[in-house]
Amino acid sequence: MVNNAEITKILDSDSKDLKIQTLESLSEAKDPEIIRKIITKLDDPDIQVRGEAFSALVLNENDISEFLIQSLDSQSRYVRGFSALILANRNEKNCIESIIKLTEDESSMVRECALGALGFLKAEKAKDVIHRCFFDSSIEVKKSALKAAIDIGETVHKEEIDKISKEKDAELEKLIVLAQKKS
């Protein structure tokens, strides 16, 4: 069995393959030090390493929500955004309030992830925040807000659709049609 120091050394190394191989074996990790180290890999330069860290945390059946909630305050936008999505994938409904706060994050990517997480969690108490995000400066955030509204069964008002429709984006237009069918 590999010890914590060896795991940390591998995860801090430059070897993408070793990091991926190690992360694949950590989906049952319980040790707080290792959980925190896996969370830091959500900000790895390599997208495959980030994906493997994401998977290891989603698949982990231990109670690691405390570490994921703490990571919502990380300096890294990847860690903040992906942690929100991981919490949603783990169906951690007790985290909805913490995720709602991320809809005001300076990073549009984090706002987008937060809205996706809220939609996935069917967070009806986030409906006001979701409606506010229809008017975000980022088109990706607008799309996530519209998808979240659809996911929670929220009515999108004509005025909101009129405002959102001004954006020219094929994916957004499909979501608008879907939202109008649900409303």
VMD Tcl script that draws the C-alpha trace (Angstrom):
set ca {
  {0.00 0.00 0.00}
  {1.26 3.43 -0.95}
  {1.51 5.88 1.95}
  {0.29 9.50 2.05}
  {3.74 10.96 1.40}
  {4.17 8.83 -1.72}
  {0.66 9.70 -2.96}
  {1.32 13.40 -2.41}
  {4.68 13.16 -4.20}
  {3.07 11.47 -7.22}
  {0.16 13.94 -7.36}
  {2.62 16.84 -7.19}
  {4.83 15.35 -9.91}
  {4.87 16.25 -13.61}
  {3.84 12.75 -14.69}
  {0.32 12.96 -16.07}
  {0.07 9.17 -16.39}
  {1.19 8.51 -12.81}
  {-1.21 11.15 -11.48}
  {-4.12 9.64 -13.42}
  {-3.21 6.11 -12.33}
  {-2.98 7.22 -8.70}
  {-6.24 9.19 -8.80}
  {-8.01 6.15 -10.27}
  {-7.08 4.25 -7.12}
  {-8.25 6.95 -4.69}
  {-12.04 6.83 -5.06}
  {-12.32 5.19 -1.62}
  {-9.91 7.54 0.16}
  {-10.90 8.60 3.69}
  {-7.80 10.38 4.90}
  {-8.43 14.17 5.09}
  {-4.91 14.93 3.80}
  {-5.49 12.80 0.70}
  {-9.01 14.17 0.11}
  {-7.63 17.71 0.21}
  {-4.82 16.73 -2.17}
  {-7.31 15.19 -4.62}
  {-9.34 18.41 -4.49}
  {-6.24 20.43 -5.43}
  {-5.94 18.30 -8.57}
  {-9.20 19.87 -9.81}
  {-6.85 22.73 -10.73}
  {-4.21 20.58 -12.44}
  {-2.88 21.99 -15.73}
  {-3.95 18.79 -17.51}
  {-7.66 18.36 -18.22}
  {-7.46 14.56 -17.94}
  {-5.96 14.82 -14.46}
  {-8.73 17.28 -13.49}
  {-11.30 14.83 -14.85}
  {-9.84 11.93 -12.91}
  {-9.81 13.98 -9.69}
  {-13.45 14.92 -10.37}
  {-14.37 11.24 -10.84}
  {-12.49 10.12 -7.72}
  {-14.41 12.67 -5.63}
  {-17.83 11.94 -7.15}
  {-17.37 8.17 -6.74}
  {-16.07 8.42 -3.17}
  {-18.83 7.06 -0.94}
  {-17.25 8.40 2.25}
  {-18.52 11.58 3.88}
  {-16.22 14.11 2.25}
  {-18.76 16.92 1.84}
  {-17.06 19.03 4.55}
  {-13.88 19.19 2.43}
  {-15.82 19.96 -0.74}
  {-17.79 22.73 0.99}
  {-14.53 24.26 2.24}
  {-13.17 24.14 -1.30}
  {-16.00 26.40 -2.51}
  {-13.87 29.21 -1.04}
  {-10.69 28.15 -2.87}
  {-8.52 30.70 -4.69}
  {-8.82 28.49 -7.78}
  {-11.85 29.01 -10.00}
  {-11.56 25.39 -11.16}
  {-11.67 24.10 -7.60}
  {-14.65 26.34 -6.73}
  {-16.64 25.49 -9.85}
  {-15.90 21.77 -9.99}
  {-16.50 21.36 -6.25}
  {-20.02 22.75 -6.73}
  {-20.62 20.24 -9.52}
  {-19.20 17.39 -7.45}
  {-21.46 18.29 -4.54}
  {-24.42 18.27 -6.93}
  {-23.40 14.91 -8.39}
  {-23.20 13.57 -4.86}
  {-26.73 14.94 -4.27}
  {-25.56 17.05 -1.31}
  {-28.71 19.16 -0.93}
  {-27.40 20.59 2.35}
  {-24.90 22.60 0.27}
  {-27.43 24.55 -1.77}
  {-26.94 27.80 0.19}
  {-23.17 27.63 -0.27}
  {-23.58 26.97 -3.98}
  {-26.05 29.87 -4.35}
  {-23.30 32.22 -3.14}
  {-21.14 31.13 -6.10}
  {-23.68 32.60 -8.56}
  {-22.08 35.95 -7.70}
  {-18.49 34.74 -8.16}
  {-16.15 36.94 -10.18}
  {-15.49 34.00 -12.55}
  {-18.19 33.36 -15.13}
  {-17.05 29.72 -15.24}
  {-17.78 29.36 -11.52}
  {-21.18 31.05 -11.91}
  {-21.96 28.68 -14.76}
  {-20.99 25.63 -12.69}
  {-22.98 26.88 -9.69}
  {-26.12 27.27 -11.80}
  {-25.61 23.82 -13.29}
  {-25.28 22.40 -9.79}
  {-28.43 24.18 -8.60}
  {-30.40 22.86 -11.55}
  {-29.09 19.33 -10.99}
  {-30.08 19.53 -7.31}
  {-33.56 20.81 -8.27}
  {-32.89 23.72 -5.90}
  {-36.25 25.48 -6.01}
  {-35.11 27.89 -3.30}
  {-32.58 29.23 -5.81}
  {-35.22 30.37 -8.30}
  {-34.74 34.10 -7.61}
  {-30.98 33.78 -8.10}
  {-31.52 31.79 -11.29}
  {-33.84 34.49 -12.68}
  {-31.26 37.17 -11.83}
  {-28.62 35.25 -13.77}
  {-30.67 35.51 -16.98}
  {-29.18 39.01 -17.16}
  {-25.56 38.03 -16.49}
  {-22.89 39.51 -18.76}
  {-21.78 36.02 -19.86}
  {-23.82 34.13 -22.44}
  {-22.64 30.83 -20.93}
  {-24.02 31.88 -17.55}
  {-27.32 32.86 -19.20}
  {-27.50 29.40 -20.79}
  {-26.78 27.72 -17.45}
  {-29.43 29.86 -15.75}
  {-32.01 28.97 -18.38}
  {-31.14 25.27 -18.14}
  {-31.35 25.45 -14.33}
  {-34.78 27.10 -14.55}
  {-35.95 24.30 -16.86}
  {-34.46 21.65 -14.55}
  {-36.31 22.94 -11.48}
  {-39.55 23.45 -13.42}
  {-39.47 27.23 -13.04}
  {-41.53 29.43 -15.35}
  {-39.47 31.77 -17.51}
  {-41.41 34.97 -18.09}
  {-41.95 36.51 -21.52}
  {-39.94 39.62 -20.61}
  {-37.00 37.42 -19.60}
  {-37.22 35.39 -22.79}
  {-37.40 38.60 -24.86}
  {-34.24 39.89 -23.16}
  {-32.37 36.58 -23.47}
  {-33.47 36.16 -27.11}
  {-31.36 39.17 -28.10}
  {-28.30 36.92 -27.83}
  {-27.59 35.05 -31.05}
  {-26.57 31.56 -30.03}
  {-27.95 28.26 -31.37}
  {-27.75 26.44 -28.02}
  {-29.43 29.33 -26.22}
  {-32.21 29.38 -28.82}
  {-32.87 25.65 -28.24}
  {-33.06 26.26 -24.49}
  {-35.49 29.16 -25.05}
  {-37.79 26.88 -27.08}
  {-37.61 24.27 -24.34}
  {-38.31 26.88 -21.64}
  {-41.32 28.19 -23.58}
  {-42.75 24.66 -23.85}
  {-42.41 24.19 -20.09}
  {-43.87 27.60 -19.21}
}
mol new
graphics top color blue
foreach p $ca { graphics top sphere $p radius 0.5 }
foreach p [lrange $ca 0 end-1] q [lrange $ca 1 end] { graphics top cylinder $p $q radius 0.2 }
display resetview
